[in-house]
Amino acid sequence: IAVPGGAETRHMIGADALAAMRPHAHLVNIARGDVVDESALVAALQAGQIAGAGLDVYEHEPKVSPELMGMDNVTLLPHLGTAALDVREEMGLMAVENAIAHLDGVPLLNPV
């Protein structure tokens, strides 16, 4: 999952979306933690409804669900999705470009 966070995407992936996934599916969330209803995800994983999950973000970050931590079919990362030199350099340049745009009174490239 790679969508922006916000009210429109909160719990976008819940029980219904998880039920639509095939039993061999793995859910990977690199977006925002609250895009996934973690209690629904835990239930789906415990029931064998989906095969596994990979999470780089968490609904109640920095807290991670103890249920998720105890599952062998779940890979948990400490919010490292952007931890690559090229990505970090681009993020820095984007921040500078946004600051310049703001000072020039033009629309920002990617307002947050």
C-alpha positions in Angstrom: 0.0 0.0 0.0 1.4 3.4 -1.0 -1.2 6.1 -0.5 -1.2 9.4 1.3 -2.4 9.5 4.9 -5.4 11.5 6.0 -9.1 11.2 6.8 -9.9 9.9 3.3 -7.5 6.9 3.7 -7.9 6.1 7.4 -8.7 2.4 7.7 -8.9 2.1 3.9 -7.7 -1.5 4.4 -10.1 -3.1 6.9 -11.9 -6.3 7.3 -13.7 -6.1 3.9 -10.6 -5.4 2.0 -8.7 -8.1 3.8 -11.5 -10.6 3.1 -11.2 -9.8 -0.6 -7.6 -10.9 -0.6 -6.5 -14.4 -1.5 -5.2 -16.8 1.1 -1.7 -16.6 -0.3 -1.6 -12.8 -0.3 0.8 -10.7 1.7 -0.2 -7.1 2.7 2.7 -4.6 2.5 2.2 -1.2 4.0 4.7 1.5 3.3 2.2 4.4 3.4 0.8 5.6 6.8 0.0 3.3 9.7 -3.6 4.3 10.0 -4.4 3.3 6.4 -4.6 -0.3 7.8 -7.0 -1.2 10.5 -4.5 -3.2 12.5 -7.1 -5.1 14.6 -8.7 -6.3 11.4 -5.2 -7.2 10.0 -4.4 -9.2 13.2 -7.7 -11.0 13.0 -7.2 -11.9 9.3 -3.7 -13.2 10.0 -4.8 -15.2 13.0 -7.6 -16.7 11.0 -5.2 -17.6 8.1 -7.3 -15.4 5.8 -4.1 -13.9 4.3 -0.6 -15.4 4.3 1.3 -12.6 5.9 2.2 -8.9 6.2 5.1 -6.6 5.9 4.8 -3.3 7.7 7.1 -0.3 7.8 4.5 1.9 9.5 2.0 1.2 12.3 -1.4 2.4 13.2 -0.4 3.6 16.7 3.2 4.4 15.9 5.6 4.3 17.7 3.7 1.5 19.5 3.7 -1.8 17.6 0.9 -4.3 18.2 2.2 -7.1 20.5 0.0 -9.5 18.4 1.9 -8.5 15.2 5.3 -8.8 16.9 4.5 -12.4 17.9 3.6 -13.6 14.4 6.1 -15.6 12.3 4.4 -14.5 9.1 4.8 -10.8 9.7 7.9 -8.7 8.9 8.2 -5.5 10.9 10.6 -2.7 10.1 11.2 0.5 12.1 9.9 3.0 9.6 12.9 2.6 7.2 11.1 3.0 3.9 13.1 6.0 2.9 16.4 4.9 4.3 18.4 4.9 1.1 21.0 7.6 0.3 19.4 8.6 -3.1 16.0 8.9 -1.5 17.2 11.0 1.4 19.1 13.3 -1.0 16.0 13.8 -3.1 13.9 14.4 0.0 16.4 17.1 1.1 16.3 18.7 -2.4 12.5 18.6 -2.4 12.4 20.4 0.9 14.7 23.1 -0.4 12.6 23.5 -3.6 9.4 23.8 -1.5 11.0 26.4 0.7 12.1 28.4 -2.3 8.6 28.1 -3.9 7.0 29.3 -0.6 9.3 32.3 -0.4 8.6 33.1 -4.1 4.9 32.9 -3.5 4.3 30.1 -5.9 2.4 26.8 -5.3 4.5 24.2 -3.4 5.6 21.1 -5.3 4.1 18.8 -2.7 2.2 20.6 0.2 1.8 18.5 3.3 
